[in-house]
């Protein structure tokens, strides 16, 4: 078995058996391709079946000099998944990554927008611009329902339930969940769909997609990033802001206002409650600031 054939079969497994998104499949594939390129550049004839732990360690050591700890950890995890697949298919008996230690990673708390900053960004949108109403609907949906950017770009008209005020979201692993629309996102989605989108010439393959670019085709993740980055430049906000910032803010503000962690987990589509627990750390910072500001012993 050569690397190209093994990678092609692995990609099919990730898509059909694990139900991963195209973006995740590309990331997993890139980790394997990086190792394959490493072997080719050194004219090494290791194949997926006979590749040794020492060879993988050599690859990790060589590339570690150029990569951040987070990227190193992801690459090791990607290779581990690939070799686990080969074991699953009985091509190998052992995984050469099993004894390789991943870098210790600290948990990075994400940047969160305050309510004032969210208002500032919303106000920066020029609603008179041809894409203004669409951009407002995008931001309101990201913040109002806590969607991932991939969930937003794949959102379909048939999954919007205005009467019930719900959105059916297809998340990681093709798992679906229902999330509330939010008053503002409902308002701006309704206006964008009925007054803007309805008057566009729409590409036949994008008929059911909610958010379209100026050519009537579905938006990419990068387009959404660009919309937000452009808006941030028009404001005095100096945080690193992207689509995920609205998702983080959604969860953090819910927690600050009394929502329980289990409810937030369901709304966010987190498979494990431990993923959601990062927001308890964010909330602790919020509580600390409140106490420092209002506790009588802290007031000079």
HELIX and SHEET records of a PDB file:
HELIX    1   1 UNK A    3  UNK A   16  1                                  14    
HELIX    2   2 UNK A   22  UNK A   41  1                                  20    
HELIX    3   3 UNK A   53  UNK A   64  1                                  12    
HELIX    4   4 UNK A   69  UNK A   88  1                                  20    
HELIX    5   5 UNK A  115  UNK A  123  1                                   9    
HELIX    6   6 UNK A  132  UNK A  145  1                                  14    
HELIX    7   7 UNK A  149  UNK A  153  1                                   5    
HELIX    8   8 UNK A  157  UNK A  159  5                                   3    
HELIX    9   9 UNK A  172  UNK A  174  5                                   3    
HELIX   10  10 UNK A  183  UNK A  191  1                                   9    
HELIX   11  11 UNK A  192  UNK A  196  3                                   5    
HELIX   12  12 UNK A  197  UNK A  199  5                                   3    
HELIX   13  13 UNK A  204  UNK A  206  5                                   3    
HELIX   14  14 UNK A  221  UNK A  233  1                                  13    
HELIX   15  15 UNK A  243  UNK A  256  1                                  14    
HELIX   16  16 UNK A  261  UNK A  268  1                                   8    
HELIX   17  17 UNK A  273  UNK A  276  1                                   4    
HELIX   18  18 UNK A  278  UNK A  294  1                                  17    
HELIX   19  19 UNK A  296  UNK A  298  5                                   3    
SHEET    1   A 3 UNK A 160  UNK A 161  0                                        
SHEET    2   A 3 UNK A 166  UNK A 170 -1                                        
SHEET    3   A 3 UNK A 176  UNK A 180 -1                                        
END                                                                             
